[in-house]
């Protein structure tokens, strides 16, 4: 059974940075496209960024130029470097694989506030 364990969230001031990590177990990580999602209070979960098996990346327009997704296949970990954070980035952040039937992890809370 695939498991996603996110970490690295916290409270940061606007303009600050955070680096999220997601360790994946129970799956052939290296063959999966991996994505980050987020869910703000009262809002639906939204896609943030994705990284393919060859390292190709894509981003939601709202985070393009500020966030960077990467992966380390040896560590079975996907990262999300978040710079120039804004209040509207406040959300619980999740990583997930390509199969929608995979269970979601607990996520990691990111709060951007002065």
LODO-245198 format. One record per atom (N, C-alpha, C): residue in three letters; atom name; x, y, z. Coordinates in pm, whole numbers, plus 50000, padded with zeros to 5 digits. Atoms other than C-alpha are relative to their C-alpha. Layout:
% LODO-245198
<node><code>ala</code><site>CA</site><east>X</east><north>Y</north><up>Z</up></node>
...
% end
This chain:
% LODO-245198
<node><code>unk</code><site>N</site><east>50084</east><north>49881</north><up>50000</up></node>
<node><code>unk</code><site>CA</site><east>50000</east><north>50000</north><up>50000</up></node>
<node><code>unk</code><site>C</site><east>50088</east><north>50124</north><up>50000</up></node>
<node><code>unk</code><site>N</site><east>49921</east><north>49878</north><up>50013</up></node>
<node><code>unk</code><site>CA</site><east>50136</east><north>50338</north><up>49897</up></node>
<node><code>unk</code><site>C</site><east>49970</east><north>50093</north><up>50117</up></node>
<node><code>unk</code><site>N</site><east>50016</east><north>49903</north><up>49891</up></node>
<node><code>unk</code><site>CA</site><east>50195</east><north>50589</north><up>50175</up></node>
<node><code>unk</code><site>C</site><east>50078</east><north>50126</north><up>49966</up></node>
<node><code>unk</code><site>N</site><east>49938</east><north>49869</north><up>50021</up></node>
<node><code>unk</code><site>CA</site><east>50272</east><north>50961</north><up>50144</up></node>
<node><code>unk</code><site>C</site><east>50012</east><north>50069</north><up>50136</up></node>
<node><code>unk</code><site>N</site><east>49978</east><north>49931</north><up>49873</up></node>
<node><code>unk</code><site>CA</site><east>50428</east><north>51144</north><up>50441</up></node>
<node><code>unk</code><site>C</site><east>50063</east><north>50135</north><up>49971</up></node>
<node><code>unk</code><site>N</site><east>49957</east><north>49864</north><up>50027</up></node>
<node><code>unk</code><site>CA</site><east>50454</east><north>51520</north><up>50404</up></node>
<node><code>unk</code><site>C</site><east>50055</east><north>50065</north><up>50127</up></node>
<node><code>unk</code><site>N</site><east>49943</east><north>49926</north><up>49888</up></node>
<node><code>unk</code><site>CA</site><east>50663</east><north>51749</north><up>50625</up></node>
<node><code>unk</code><site>C</site><east>50060</east><north>50131</north><up>49950</up></node>
<node><code>unk</code><site>N</site><east>49931</east><north>49877</north><up>50035</up></node>
<node><code>unk</code><site>CA</site><east>50829</east><north>52089</north><up>50634</up></node>
<node><code>unk</code><site>C</site><east>49916</east><north>50126</north><up>50007</up></node>
<node><code>unk</code><site>N</site><east>50085</east><north>49882</north><up>49990</up></node>
<node><code>unk</code><site>CA</site><east>50531</east><north>52318</north><up>50680</up></node>
<node><code>unk</code><site>C</site><east>50029</east><north>50081</north><up>50125</up></node>
<node><code>unk</code><site>N</site><east>49983</east><north>49915</north><up>49882</up></node>
<node><code>unk</code><site>CA</site><east>50509</east><north>52597</north><up>50933</up></node>
<node><code>unk</code><site>C</site><east>49942</east><north>50137</north><up>49977</up></node>
<node><code>unk</code><site>N</site><east>50044</east><north>49861</north><up>50007</up></node>
<node><code>unk</code><site>CA</site><east>50439</east><north>52963</north><up>50995</up></node>
<node><code>unk</code><site>C</site><east>50114</east><north>50084</north><up>49944</up></node>
<node><code>unk</code><site>N</site><east>49897</east><north>49917</north><up>50062</up></node>
<node><code>unk</code><site>CA</site><east>50627</east><north>53208</north><up>50776</up></node>
<node><code>unk</code><site>C</site><east>49939</east><north>50135</north><up>49963</up></node>
<node><code>unk</code><site>N</site><east>50048</east><north>49867</north><up>50037</up></node>
<node><code>unk</code><site>CA</site><east>50599</east><north>53579</north><up>50704</up></node>
<node><code>unk</code><site>C</site><east>49990</east><north>50014</north><up>49848</up></node>
<node><code>unk</code><site>N</site><east>50007</east><north>49975</north><up>50145</up></node>
<node><code>unk</code><site>CA</site><east>50497</east><north>53706</north><up>50360</up></node>
<node><code>unk</code><site>C</site><east>50138</east><north>50034</north><up>49946</up></node>
<node><code>unk</code><site>N</site><east>49868</east><north>49982</north><up>50060</up></node>
<node><code>unk</code><site>CA</site><east>50797</east><north>53701</north><up>50130</up></node>
<node><code>unk</code><site>C</site><east>50101</east><north>49895</north><up>50042</up></node>
<node><code>unk</code><site>N</site><east>49910</east><north>50102</north><up>49951</up></node>
<node><code>unk</code><site>CA</site><east>50953</east><north>53412</north><up>50318</up></node>
<node><code>unk</code><site>C</site><east>50000</east><north>49874</north><up>49916</up></node>
<node><code>unk</code><site>N</site><east>49984</east><north>50126</north><up>50074</up></node>
<node><code>unk</code><site>CA</site><east>51044</east><north>53060</north><up>50208</up></node>
<node><code>unk</code><site>C</site><east>49980</east><north>49881</north><up>50092</up></node>
<node><code>unk</code><site>N</site><east>50009</east><north>50129</north><up>49933</up></node>
<node><code>unk</code><site>CA</site><east>50972</east><north>52703</north><up>50305</up></node>
<node><code>unk</code><site>C</site><east>50034</east><north>49891</north><up>49899</up></node>
<node><code>unk</code><site>N</site><east>49975</east><north>50115</north><up>50085</up></node>
<node><code>unk</code><site>CA</site><east>51080</east><north>52368</north><up>50168</up></node>
<node><code>unk</code><site>C</site><east>49923</east><north>49881</north><up>50056</up></node>
<node><code>unk</code><site>N</site><east>50079</east><north>50117</north><up>49961</up></node>
<node><code>unk</code><site>CA</site><east>50832</east><north>52083</north><up>50184</up></node>
<node><code>unk</code><site>C</site><east>50063</east><north>49873</north><up>49947</up></node>
<node><code>unk</code><site>N</site><east>49951</east><north>50131</north><up>50043</up></node>
<node><code>unk</code><site>CA</site><east>50928</east><north>51717</north><up>50163</up></node>
<node><code>unk</code><site>C</site><east>49885</east><north>49900</north><up>50006</up></node>
<node><code>unk</code><site>N</site><east>50100</east><north>50106</north><up>49998</up></node>
<node><code>unk</code><site>CA</site><east>50721</east><north>51411</north><up>50087</up></node>
<node><code>unk</code><site>C</site><east>50072</east><north>49868</north><up>49974</up></node>
<node><code>unk</code><site>N</site><east>49940</east><north>50132</north><up>50015</up></node>
<node><code>unk</code><site>CA</site><east>50853</east><north>51062</north><up>50145</up></node>
<node><code>unk</code><site>C</site><east>49892</east><north>49901</north><up>49958</up></node>
<node><code>unk</code><site>N</site><east>50096</east><north>50096</north><up>50055</up></node>
<node><code>unk</code><site>CA</site><east>50680</east><north>50790</north><up>49946</up></node>
<node><code>unk</code><site>C</site><east>50048</east><north>49858</north><up>50029</up></node>
<node><code>unk</code><site>N</site><east>49965</east><north>50139</north><up>49974</up></node>
<node><code>unk</code><site>CA</site><east>50675</east><north>50425</north><up>50048</up></node>
<node><code>unk</code><site>C</site><east>49894</east><north>49909</north><up>49942</up></node>
<node><code>unk</code><site>N</site><east>50095</east><north>50098</north><up>50050</up></node>
<node><code>unk</code><site>CA</site><east>50514</east><north>50112</north><up>49918</up></node>
<node><code>unk</code><site>C</site><east>49970</east><north>50009</north><up>49853</up></node>
<node><code>unk</code><site>N</site><east>50026</east><north>49984</north><up>50142</up></node>
<node><code>unk</code><site>CA</site><east>50544</east><north>50207</north><up>49553</up></node>
<node><code>unk</code><site>C</site><east>50132</east><north>50008</north><up>49924</up></node>
<node><code>unk</code><site>N</site><east>49882</east><north>49983</north><up>50084</up></node>
<node><code>unk</code><site>CA</site><east>50786</east><north>50209</north><up>49263</up></node>
<node><code>unk</code><site>C</site><east>50013</east><north>50147</north><up>49964</up></node>
<node><code>unk</code><site>N</site><east>49997</east><north>49854</north><up>50008</up></node>
<node><code>unk</code><site>CA</site><east>50856</east><north>50576</north><up>49314</up></node>
<node><code>unk</code><site>C</site><east>50056</east><north>50050</north><up>49868</up></node>
<node><code>unk</code><site>N</site><east>49928</east><north>49946</north><up>50115</up></node>
<node><code>unk</code><site>CA</site><east>51090</east><north>50616</north><up>49019</up></node>
<node><code>unk</code><site>C</site><east>49916</east><north>50000</north><up>49873</up></node>
<node><code>unk</code><site>N</site><east>50081</east><north>50005</north><up>50123</up></node>
<node><code>unk</code><site>CA</site><east>50818</east><north>50533</north><up>48764</up></node>
<node><code>unk</code><site>C</site><east>49875</east><north>50087</north><up>50010</up></node>
<node><code>unk</code><site>N</site><east>50120</east><north>49921</north><up>49979</up></node>
<node><code>unk</code><site>CA</site><east>50557</east><north>50769</north><up>48908</up></node>
<node><code>unk</code><site>C</site><east>50024</east><north>50146</north><up>49969</up></node>
<node><code>unk</code><site>N</site><east>50007</east><north>49854</north><up>49998</up></node>
<node><code>unk</code><site>CA</site><east>50481</east><north>51122</north><up>48807</up></node>
<node><code>unk</code><site>C</site><east>49944</east><north>50039</north><up>50137</up></node>
<node><code>unk</code><site>N</site><east>50040</east><north>49955</north><up>49868</up></node>
<node><code>unk</code><site>CA</site><east>50443</east><north>51307</north><up>49137</up></node>
<node><code>unk</code><site>C</site><east>49949</east><north>50144</north><up>49994</up></node>
<node><code>unk</code><site>N</site><east>50061</east><north>49868</north><up>49998</up></node>
<node><code>unk</code><site>CA</site><east>50233</east><north>51611</north><up>49217</up></node>
<node><code>unk</code><site>C</site><east>49987</east><north>50051</north><up>50144</up></node>
<node><code>unk</code><site>N</site><east>50038</east><north>49934</north><up>49875</up></node>
<node><code>unk</code><site>CA</site><east>50180</east><north>51859</north><up>49497</up></node>
<node><code>unk</code><site>C</site><east>49863</east><north>50065</north><up>49979</up></node>
<node><code>unk</code><site>N</site><east>50130</east><north>49936</north><up>49997</up></node>
<node><code>unk</code><site>CA</site><east>49832</east><north>51980</north><up>49584</up></node>
<node><code>unk</code><site>C</site><east>49990</east><north>50082</north><up>50128</up></node>
<node><code>unk</code><site>N</site><east>50024</east><north>49928</north><up>49875</up></node>
<node><code>unk</code><site>CA</site><east>49697</east><north>52220</north><up>49844</up></node>
<node><code>unk</code><site>C</site><east>49851</east><north>50023</north><up>50017</up></node>
<node><code>unk</code><site>N</site><east>50140</east><north>49974</north><up>49969</up></node>
<node><code>unk</code><site>CA</site><east>49370</east><north>52285</north><up>50018</up></node>
<node><code>unk</code><site>C</site><east>49993</east><north>50107</north><up>50107</up></node>
<node><code>unk</code><site>N</site><east>50019</east><north>49889</north><up>49907</up></node>
<node><code>unk</code><site>CA</site><east>49287</east><north>52616</north><up>50181</up></node>
<node><code>unk</code><site>C</site><east>49868</east><north>49981</north><up>50074</up></node>
<node><code>unk</code><site>N</site><east>50125</east><north>50015</north><up>49924</up></node>
<node><code>unk</code><site>CA</site><east>49014</east><north>52646</north><up>50447</up></node>
<node><code>unk</code><site>C</site><east>49878</east><north>50038</north><up>49917</up></node>
<node><code>unk</code><site>N</site><east>50123</east><north>49972</north><up>50072</up></node>
<node><code>unk</code><site>CA</site><east>48671</east><north>52622</north><up>50290</up></node>
<node><code>unk</code><site>C</site><east>50009</east><north>49988</north><up>49850</up></node>
<node><code>unk</code><site>N</site><east>49979</east><north>50008</north><up>50145</up></node>
<node><code>unk</code><site>CA</site><east>48816</east><north>52557</north><up>49945</up></node>
<node><code>unk</code><site>C</site><east>50023</east><north>49855</north><up>49958</up></node>
<node><code>unk</code><site>N</site><east>49970</east><north>50132</north><up>50052</up></node>
<node><code>unk</code><site>CA</site><east>48853</east><north>52254</north><up>49723</up></node>
<node><code>unk</code><site>C</site><east>50151</east><north>49983</north><up>49983</up></node>
<node><code>unk</code><site>N</site><east>49860</east><north>50029</north><up>50023</up></node>
<node><code>unk</code><site>CA</site><east>49188</east><north>52085</north><up>49686</up></node>
<node><code>unk</code><site>C</site><east>50037</east><north>50040</north><up>49858</up></node>
<node><code>unk</code><site>N</site><east>49957</east><north>49958</north><up>50132</up></node>
<node><code>unk</code><site>CA</site><east>49386</east><north>52231</north><up>49396</up></node>
<node><code>unk</code><site>C</site><east>50140</east><north>49951</north><up>49972</up></node>
<node><code>unk</code><site>N</site><east>49869</east><north>50044</north><up>50045</up></node>
<node><code>unk</code><site>CA</site><east>49682</east><north>52114</north><up>49196</up></node>
<node><code>unk</code><site>C</site><east>50096</east><north>50118</north><up>50001</up></node>
<node><code>unk</code><site>N</site><east>49900</east><north>49894</north><up>49989</up></node>
<node><code>unk</code><site>CA</site><east>50003</east><north>52311</north><up>49252</up></node>
<node><code>unk</code><site>C</site><east>50114</east><north>49980</north><up>49900</up></node>
<node><code>unk</code><site>N</site><east>49883</east><north>50024</north><up>50085</up></node>
<node><code>unk</code><site>CA</site><east>50290</east><north>52145</north><up>49065</up></node>
<node><code>unk</code><site>C</site><east>50017</east><north>49850</north><up>49979</up></node>
<node><code>unk</code><site>N</site><east>49974</east><north>50140</north><up>50030</up></node>
<node><code>unk</code><site>CA</site><east>50403</east><north>51821</north><up>48906</up></node>
<node><code>unk</code><site>C</site><east>50141</east><north>49981</north><up>49947</up></node>
<node><code>unk</code><site>N</site><east>49868</east><north>50035</north><up>50052</up></node>
<node><code>unk</code><site>CA</site><east>50731</east><north>51647</north><up>48825</up></node>
<node><code>unk</code><site>C</site><east>49993</east><north>49860</north><up>49942</up></node>
<node><code>unk</code><site>N</site><east>50004</east><north>50128</north><up>50068</up></node>
<node><code>unk</code><site>CA</site><east>50765</east><north>51366</north><up>48573</up></node>
<node><code>unk</code><site>C</site><east>50118</east><north>49912</north><up>50036</up></node>
<node><code>unk</code><site>N</site><east>49895</east><north>50096</north><up>49969</up></node>
<node><code>unk</code><site>CA</site><east>50988</east><north>51063</north><up>48582</up></node>
<node><code>unk</code><site>C</site><east>50137</east><north>50045</north><up>49950</up></node>
<node><code>unk</code><site>N</site><east>49874</east><north>49951</north><up>50053</up></node>
<node><code>unk</code><site>CA</site><east>51253</east><north>51241</north><up>48377</up></node>
<node><code>unk</code><site>C</site><east>50039</east><north>50136</north><up>50058</up></node>
<node><code>unk</code><site>N</site><east>49970</east><north>49873</north><up>49937</up></node>
<node><code>unk</code><site>CA</site><east>51242</east><north>51551</north><up>48594</up></node>
<node><code>unk</code><site>C</site><east>49931</east><north>50120</north><up>49938</up></node>
<node><code>unk</code><site>N</site><east>50074</east><north>49888</north><up>50059</up></node>
<node><code>unk</code><site>CA</site><east>51022</east><north>51761</north><up>48369</up></node>
<node><code>unk</code><site>C</site><east>49895</east><north>50050</north><up>50099</up></node>
<node><code>unk</code><site>N</site><east>50087</east><north>49939</north><up>49900</up></node>
<node><code>unk</code><site>CA</site><east>50808</east><north>52003</north><up>48570</up></node>
<node><code>unk</code><site>C</site><east>49892</east><north>50086</north><up>49936</up></node>
<node><code>unk</code><site>N</site><east>50101</east><north>49903</north><up>50040</up></node>
<node><code>unk</code><site>CA</site><east>50490</east><north>52204</north><up>48538</up></node>
<node><code>unk</code><site>C</site><east>49933</east><north>50054</north><up>50126</up></node>
<node><code>unk</code><site>N</site><east>50049</east><north>49926</north><up>49885</up></node>
<node><code>unk</code><site>CA</site><east>50317</east><north>52453</north><up>48765</up></node>
<node><code>unk</code><site>C</site><east>49866</east><north>50067</north><up>49972</up></node>
<node><code>unk</code><site>N</site><east>50119</east><north>49916</north><up>50009</up></node>
<node><code>unk</code><site>CA</site><east>49987</east><north>52620</north><up>48834</up></node>
<node><code>unk</code><site>C</site><east>50045</east><north>50144</north><up>49980</up></node>
<node><code>unk</code><site>N</site><east>49964</east><north>49860</north><up>50028</up></node>
<node><code>unk</code><site>CA</site><east>49989</east><north>52981</north><up>48715</up></node>
<node><code>unk</code><site>C</site><east>50020</east><north>50080</north><up>50129</up></node>
<node><code>unk</code><site>N</site><east>49994</east><north>49923</north><up>49876</up></node>
<node><code>unk</code><site>CA</site><east>49942</east><north>53102</north><up>49072</up></node>
<node><code>unk</code><site>C</site><east>50134</east><north>49986</north><up>50072</up></node>
<node><code>unk</code><site>N</site><east>49873</east><north>50022</north><up>49930</up></node>
<node><code>unk</code><site>CA</site><east>50280</east><north>52963</north><up>49182</up></node>
<node><code>unk</code><site>C</site><east>50120</east><north>50004</north><up>49906</up></node>
<node><code>unk</code><site>N</site><east>49891</east><north>50003</north><up>50098</up></node>
<node><code>unk</code><site>CA</site><east>50485</east><north>52976</north><up>48862</up></node>
<node><code>unk</code><site>C</site><east>50098</east><north>50113</north><up>50027</up></node>
<node><code>unk</code><site>N</site><east>49896</east><north>49902</north><up>49973</up></node>
<node><code>unk</code><site>CA</site><east>50815</east><north>53153</north><up>48917</up></node>
<node><code>unk</code><site>C</site><east>50033</east><north>50015</north><up>50147</up></node>
<node><code>unk</code><site>N</site><east>49975</east><north>49990</north><up>49855</up></node>
<node><code>unk</code><site>CA</site><east>50790</east><north>53122</north><up>49296</up></node>
<node><code>unk</code><site>C</site><east>50028</east><north>49863</north><up>50064</up></node>
<node><code>unk</code><site>N</site><east>49985</east><north>50135</north><up>49945</up></node>
<node><code>unk</code><site>CA</site><east>50771</east><north>52746</north><up>49361</up></node>
<node><code>unk</code><site>C</site><east>50083</east><north>49915</north><up>49905</up></node>
<node><code>unk</code><site>N</site><east>49920</east><north>50093</north><up>50079</up></node>
<node><code>unk</code><site>CA</site><east>51009</east><north>52473</north><up>49246</up></node>
<node><code>unk</code><site>C</site><east>49979</east><north>49859</north><up>50053</up></node>
<node><code>unk</code><site>N</site><east>50018</east><north>50140</north><up>49962</up></node>
<node><code>unk</code><site>CA</site><east>50926</east><north>52103</north><up>49249</up></node>
<node><code>unk</code><site>C</site><east>50120</east><north>49921</north><up>49951</up></node>
<node><code>unk</code><site>N</site><east>49890</east><north>50087</north><up>50039</up></node>
<node><code>unk</code><site>CA</site><east>51197</east><north>51839</north><up>49241</up></node>
<node><code>unk</code><site>C</site><east>49981</east><north>49864</north><up>50065</up></node>
<node><code>unk</code><site>N</site><east>50011</east><north>50135</north><up>49946</up></node>
<node><code>unk</code><site>CA</site><east>51250</east><north>51472</north><up>49318</up></node>
<node><code>unk</code><site>C</site><east>50137</east><north>49939</north><up>50016</up></node>
<node><code>unk</code><site>N</site><east>49879</east><north>50079</north><up>49979</up></node>
<node><code>unk</code><site>CA</site><east>51518</east><north>51240</north><up>49450</up></node>
<node><code>unk</code><site>C</site><east>49956</east><north>49855</north><up>50001</up></node>
<node><code>unk</code><site>N</site><east>50048</east><north>50138</north><up>50011</up></node>
<node><code>unk</code><site>CA</site><east>51448</east><north>50888</north><up>49330</up></node>
<node><code>unk</code><site>C</site><east>50069</east><north>49907</north><up>50098</up></node>
<node><code>unk</code><site>N</site><east>49927</east><north>50085</north><up>49907</up></node>
<node><code>unk</code><site>CA</site><east>51716</east><north>50736</north><up>49551</up></node>
<node><code>unk</code><site>C</site><east>49939</east><north>50007</north><up>50140</up></node>
<node><code>unk</code><site>N</site><east>50062</east><north>49981</north><up>49869</up></node>
<node><code>unk</code><site>CA</site><east>51543</east><north>50880</north><up>49857</up></node>
<node><code>unk</code><site>C</site><east>49849</east><north>49984</north><up>49997</up></node>
<node><code>unk</code><site>N</site><east>50146</east><north>50013</north><up>50017</up></node>
<node><code>unk</code><site>CA</site><east>51193</east><north>50825</north><up>49718</up></node>
<node><code>unk</code><site>C</site><east>49927</east><north>50119</north><up>50061</up></node>
<node><code>unk</code><site>N</site><east>50051</east><north>49876</north><up>49940</up></node>
<node><code>unk</code><site>CA</site><east>51120</east><north>51185</north><up>49807</up></node>
<node><code>unk</code><site>C</site><east>49976</east><north>50103</north><up>49891</up></node>
<node><code>unk</code><site>N</site><east>50028</east><north>49886</north><up>50087</up></node>
<node><code>unk</code><site>CA</site><east>50959</east><north>51476</north><up>49626</up></node>
<node><code>unk</code><site>C</site><east>49997</east><north>50125</north><up>50088</up></node>
<node><code>unk</code><site>N</site><east>49985</east><north>49875</north><up>49925</up></node>
<node><code>unk</code><site>CA</site><east>51023</east><north>51835</north><up>49733</up></node>
<node><code>unk</code><site>C</site><east>49919</east><north>50112</north><up>49934</up></node>
<node><code>unk</code><site>N</site><east>50060</east><north>49878</north><up>50053</up></node>
<node><code>unk</code><site>CA</site><east>50850</east><north>52169</north><up>49694</up></node>
<node><code>unk</code><site>C</site><east>50067</east><north>50118</north><up>50070</up></node>
<node><code>unk</code><site>N</site><east>49937</east><north>49878</north><up>49949</up></node>
<node><code>unk</code><site>CA</site><east>51065</east><north>52478</north><up>49741</up></node>
<node><code>unk</code><site>C</site><east>49906</east><north>50115</north><up>49972</up></node>
<node><code>unk</code><site>N</site><east>50096</east><north>49891</north><up>50013</up></node>
<node><code>unk</code><site>CA</site><east>50836</east><north>52772</north><up>49804</up></node>
<node><code>unk</code><site>C</site><east>50066</east><north>50131</north><up>50042</up></node>
<node><code>unk</code><site>N</site><east>49940</east><north>49869</north><up>49975</up></node>
<node><code>unk</code><site>CA</site><east>50976</east><north>53125</north><up>49778</up></node>
<node><code>unk</code><site>C</site><east>49897</east><north>50110</north><up>49978</up></node>
<node><code>unk</code><site>N</site><east>50089</east><north>49884</north><up>50017</up></node>
<node><code>unk</code><site>CA</site><east>50817</east><north>53470</north><up>49788</up></node>
<node><code>unk</code><site>C</site><east>49856</east><north>49966</north><up>50040</up></node>
<node><code>unk</code><site>N</site><east>50131</east><north>50047</north><up>49957</up></node>
<node><code>unk</code><site>CA</site><east>50529</east><north>53327</north><up>49984</up></node>
<node><code>unk</code><site>C</site><east>49904</east><north>50115</north><up>50026</up></node>
<node><code>unk</code><site>N</site><east>50107</east><north>49902</north><up>49983</up></node>
<node><code>unk</code><site>CA</site><east>50199</east><north>53513</north><up>49996</up></node>
<node><code>unk</code><site>C</site><east>49895</east><north>49943</north><up>50096</up></node>
<node><code>unk</code><site>N</site><east>50106</east><north>50045</north><up>49909</up></node>
<node><code>unk</code><site>CA</site><east>49907</east><north>53500</north><up>50237</up></node>
<node><code>unk</code><site>C</site><east>49909</east><north>49899</north><up>49933</up></node>
<node><code>unk</code><site>N</site><east>50089</east><north>50091</north><up>50072</up></node>
<node><code>unk</code><site>CA</site><east>49702</east><north>53325</north><up>49969</up></node>
<node><code>unk</code><site>C</site><east>50061</east><north>49861</north><up>49977</up></node>
<node><code>unk</code><site>N</site><east>49940</east><north>50134</north><up>50007</up></node>
<node><code>unk</code><site>CA</site><east>49950</east><north>53034</north><up>49976</up></node>
<node><code>unk</code><site>C</site><east>49967</east><north>49918</north><up>50125</up></node>
<node><code>unk</code><site>N</site><east>50037</east><north>50071</north><up>49878</up></node>
<node><code>unk</code><site>CA</site><east>49817</east><north>52942</north><up>50321</up></node>
<node><code>unk</code><site>C</site><east>49906</east><north>49885</north><up>49968</up></node>
<node><code>unk</code><site>N</site><east>50078</east><north>50120</north><up>50032</up></node>
<node><code>unk</code><site>CA</site><east>49685</east><north>52587</north><up>50297</up></node>
<node><code>unk</code><site>C</site><east>50068</east><north>49879</north><up>50063</up></node>
<node><code>unk</code><site>N</site><east>49936</east><north>50128</north><up>49972</up></node>
<node><code>unk</code><site>CA</site><east>49748</east><north>52225</north><up>50383</up></node>
<node><code>unk</code><site>C</site><east>50050</east><north>49946</north><up>49867</up></node>
<node><code>unk</code><site>N</site><east>49937</east><north>50046</north><up>50122</up></node>
<node><code>unk</code><site>CA</site><east>49987</east><north>52084</north><up>50125</up></node>
<node><code>unk</code><site>C</site><east>50016</east><north>49848</north><up>50004</up></node>
<node><code>unk</code><site>N</site><east>49994</east><north>50145</north><up>50015</up></node>
<node><code>unk</code><site>CA</site><east>49976</east><north>51725</north><up>50001</up></node>
<node><code>unk</code><site>C</site><east>50080</east><north>49962</north><up>49876</up></node>
<node><code>unk</code><site>N</site><east>49946</east><north>50058</north><up>50122</up></node>
<node><code>unk</code><site>CA</site><east>50179</east><north>51516</north><up>49762</up></node>
<node><code>unk</code><site>C</site><east>49917</east><north>49878</north><up>49965</up></node>
<node><code>unk</code><site>N</site><east>50080</east><north>50114</north><up>50045</up></node>
<node><code>unk</code><site>CA</site><east>50022</east><north>51241</north><up>49555</up></node>
<node><code>unk</code><site>C</site><east>50057</east><north>49945</north><up>49872</up></node>
<node><code>unk</code><site>N</site><east>49953</east><north>50066</north><up>50121</up></node>
<node><code>unk</code><site>CA</site><east>50094</east><north>50993</north><up>49280</up></node>
<node><code>unk</code><site>C</site><east>49894</east><north>50003</north><up>49892</up></node>
<node><code>unk</code><site>N</site><east>50086</east><north>49991</north><up>50117</up></node>
<node><code>unk</code><site>CA</site><east>49924</east><north>50929</north><up>48947</up></node>
<node><code>unk</code><site>C</site><east>49869</east><north>49923</north><up>50010</up></node>
<node><code>unk</code><site>N</site><east>50118</east><north>50084</north><up>49988</up></node>
<node><code>unk</code><site>CA</site><east>49664</east><north>50680</north><up>49068</up></node>
<node><code>unk</code><site>C</site><east>49901</east><north>50063</north><up>50097</up></node>
<node><code>unk</code><site>N</site><east>50095</east><north>49932</north><up>49911</up></node>
<node><code>unk</code><site>CA</site><east>49353</east><north>50851</north><up>49207</up></node>
<node><code>unk</code><site>C</site><east>49947</east><north>49914</north><up>50113</up></node>
<node><code>unk</code><site>N</site><east>50047</east><north>50085</north><up>49892</up></node>
<node><code>unk</code><site>CA</site><east>49272</east><north>50549</north><up>49421</up></node>
<node><code>unk</code><site>C</site><east>50100</east><north>49993</north><up>50116</up></node>
<node><code>unk</code><site>N</site><east>49902</east><north>49997</north><up>49890</up></node>
<node><code>unk</code><site>CA</site><east>49589</east><north>50601</north><up>49629</up></node>
<node><code>unk</code><site>C</site><east>49946</east><north>50085</north><up>50114</up></node>
<node><code>unk</code><site>N</site><east>50044</east><north>49923</north><up>49885</up></node>
<node><code>unk</code><site>CA</site><east>49515</east><north>50718</north><up>49980</up></node>
<node><code>unk</code><site>C</site><east>50083</east><north>50127</north><up>50015</up></node>
<node><code>unk</code><site>N</site><east>49930</east><north>49874</north><up>49976</up></node>
<node><code>unk</code><site>CA</site><east>49606</east><north>51076</north><up>50068</up></node>
<node><code>unk</code><site>C</site><east>50069</east><north>49996</north><up>50136</up></node>
<node><code>unk</code><site>N</site><east>49933</east><north>49987</north><up>49873</up></node>
<node><code>unk</code><site>CA</site><east>49855</east><north>51155</north><up>50342</up></node>
<node><code>unk</code><site>C</site><east>49934</east><north>50105</north><up>50088</up></node>
<node><code>unk</code><site>N</site><east>50055</east><north>49902</north><up>49905</up></node>
<node><code>unk</code><site>CA</site><east>49799</east><north>51387</north><up>50637</up></node>
<node><code>unk</code><site>C</site><east>50022</east><north>50144</north><up>49954</up></node>
<node><code>unk</code><site>N</site><east>49969</east><north>49865</north><up>50045</up></node>
<node><code>unk</code><site>CA</site><east>49948</east><north>51683</north><up>50459</up></node>
<node><code>unk</code><site>C</site><east>50086</east><north>50075</north><up>50101</up></node>
<node><code>unk</code><site>N</site><east>49923</east><north>49914</north><up>49911</up></node>
<node><code>unk</code><site>CA</site><east>50157</east><north>51961</north><up>50609</up></node>
<node><code>unk</code><site>C</site><east>49947</east><north>50143</north><up>49987</up></node>
<node><code>unk</code><site>N</site><east>50063</east><north>49867</north><up>49996</up></node>
<node><code>unk</code><site>CA</site><east>50018</east><north>52299</north><up>50714</up></node>
<node><code>unk</code><site>C</site><east>50102</east><north>50109</north><up>49971</up></node>
<node><code>unk</code><site>N</site><east>49921</east><north>49881</north><up>50030</up></node>
<node><code>unk</code><site>CA</site><east>50166</east><north>52613</north><up>50561</up></node>
<node><code>unk</code><site>C</site><east>49914</east><north>50122</north><up>50031</up></node>
<node><code>unk</code><site>N</site><east>50072</east><north>49878</north><up>49964</up></node>
<node><code>unk</code><site>CA</site><east>50059</east><north>52943</north><up>50713</up></node>
<node><code>unk</code><site>C</site><east>50091</east><north>50119</north><up>49971</up></node>
<node><code>unk</code><site>N</site><east>49924</east><north>49880</north><up>50036</up></node>
<node><code>unk</code><site>CA</site><east>50178</east><north>53271</north><up>50563</up></node>
<node><code>unk</code><site>C</site><east>49928</east><north>50120</north><up>50062</up></node>
<node><code>unk</code><site>N</site><east>50065</east><north>49892</north><up>49927</up></node>
<node><code>unk</code><site>CA</site><east>50106</east><north>53558</north><up>50796</up></node>
<node><code>unk</code><site>C</site><east>50105</east><north>50085</north><up>50071</up></node>
<node><code>unk</code><site>N</site><east>49910</east><north>49912</north><up>49926</up></node>
<node><code>unk</code><site>CA</site><east>50271</east><north>53859</north><up>50952</up></node>
<node><code>unk</code><site>C</site><east>49955</east><north>50012</north><up>50146</up></node>
% end
